[in-house]
Amino acid sequence: MVVCFSLTFLPNRVELIKKLTDAGFAIVSNSYFVSLISPIIILYRIWGNVFGKSAYPKTSYVLLPDKLNELFVYLLKLEAILLLKMRIPFGVTLNVVAKKAAA
């Protein structure tokens, strides 16, 4: 079983699923994640690009105030629960679970 996480906008869902199925994998599930806070992340990336700081560094570690971090953790937990029940149509992270198809 393979679990793929894409933290960029490319490849998109269709492209990633095609690559996995072409490689002989059967898709178990696919959905976006980190959708509730995606507007904040997108604004952060735009801000960085406008003011010359790369929004796509090798690592992106930002210290947040404790209360804000707790809110974001809560929202991610809520998304994880939703992800078990439905497919999320947009977000910053694309996650695909696939298994090698039987020969």
C-alpha positions as CSV (number, residue, x, y, z in Angstrom):
1,M,0.0,0.0,0.0
2,V,1.2,3.5,-0.9
3,V,0.2,6.7,0.7
4,C,1.1,9.8,-1.3
5,F,1.0,13.4,0.0
6,S,1.6,16.3,-2.3
7,L,2.3,19.6,-0.6
8,T,2.3,21.6,-3.7
9,F,-0.4,22.5,-6.2
10,L,1.3,20.1,-8.7
11,P,0.6,17.3,-9.5
12,N,-3.1,17.8,-9.3
13,R,-5.5,15.0,-8.3
14,V,-6.1,13.8,-11.9
15,E,-2.4,13.8,-12.8
16,L,-1.4,11.9,-9.6
17,I,-4.1,9.3,-9.9
18,K,-3.2,8.7,-13.6
19,K,0.4,8.3,-12.7
20,L,-0.4,5.8,-10.0
21,T,-2.9,3.8,-12.1
22,D,-0.4,3.7,-15.0
23,A,2.2,2.3,-12.6
24,G,-0.2,-0.5,-11.7
25,F,-1.7,0.8,-8.5
26,A,-5.4,0.7,-7.6
27,I,-6.7,3.8,-5.9
28,V,-8.2,3.1,-2.5
29,S,-9.1,6.7,-1.6
30,N,-8.1,10.3,-2.6
31,S,-8.9,13.6,-1.2
32,Y,-7.5,17.0,-0.4
33,F,-6.5,17.9,3.2
34,V,-5.7,21.1,5.0
35,S,-8.7,22.8,3.4
36,L,-10.2,24.8,6.3
37,I,-7.0,26.8,6.7
38,S,-6.0,26.8,3.1
39,P,-7.0,30.5,2.5
40,I,-4.5,31.5,5.2
41,I,-1.7,29.4,3.7
42,I,-2.4,30.7,0.2
43,L,-2.3,34.3,1.5
44,Y,0.9,33.5,3.4
45,R,2.5,32.2,0.1
46,I,1.3,35.3,-1.8
47,W,2.6,37.6,0.8
48,G,6.0,35.9,0.7
49,N,6.1,36.1,-3.1
50,V,5.1,39.8,-3.2
51,F,7.7,40.8,-0.7
52,G,10.5,38.8,-2.1
53,K,10.6,36.0,0.5
54,S,10.1,32.6,-1.1
55,A,6.9,31.0,-0.1
56,Y,8.4,27.6,-1.0
57,P,11.5,27.2,1.1
58,K,13.1,23.9,1.7
59,T,11.3,23.9,5.0
60,S,8.5,26.1,6.2
61,Y,8.4,26.3,10.0
62,V,6.6,29.2,11.5
63,L,6.1,29.7,15.2
64,L,2.6,30.6,16.0
65,P,1.1,31.9,19.3
66,D,-0.2,29.0,21.4
67,K,-3.9,29.8,21.0
68,L,-3.7,30.1,17.3
69,N,-1.7,26.9,17.0
70,E,-4.4,25.1,19.1
71,L,-7.1,26.5,16.8
72,F,-5.3,25.2,13.8
73,V,-4.7,21.8,15.4
74,Y,-8.4,21.6,16.3
75,L,-9.4,22.4,12.7
76,L,-7.0,19.7,11.3
77,K,-8.6,17.2,13.7
78,L,-12.0,18.2,12.5
79,E,-10.8,17.7,8.9
80,A,-9.5,14.3,9.7
81,I,-12.9,13.3,11.0
82,L,-14.6,14.7,7.9
83,L,-12.0,12.9,5.7
84,L,-13.2,9.6,7.1
85,K,-16.8,10.3,5.9
86,M,-16.3,12.3,2.7
87,R,-13.9,13.5,0.0
88,I,-12.8,17.1,0.5
89,P,-12.8,18.9,-2.9
90,F,-10.0,21.4,-2.3
91,G,-7.1,22.0,0.0
92,V,-3.3,22.5,0.2
93,T,-2.4,18.9,0.6
94,L,-3.5,16.1,-1.7
95,N,-3.5,12.7,-0.2
96,V,-4.0,9.5,-2.2
97,V,-4.0,6.0,-0.8
98,A,-3.2,3.3,-3.4
99,K,-2.4,-0.4,-3.4
100,K,-0.5,-2.5,-5.9
101,A,-3.1,-4.1,-8.1
102,A,-3.2,-7.9,-8.1
103,A,-1.4,-9.4,-11.1
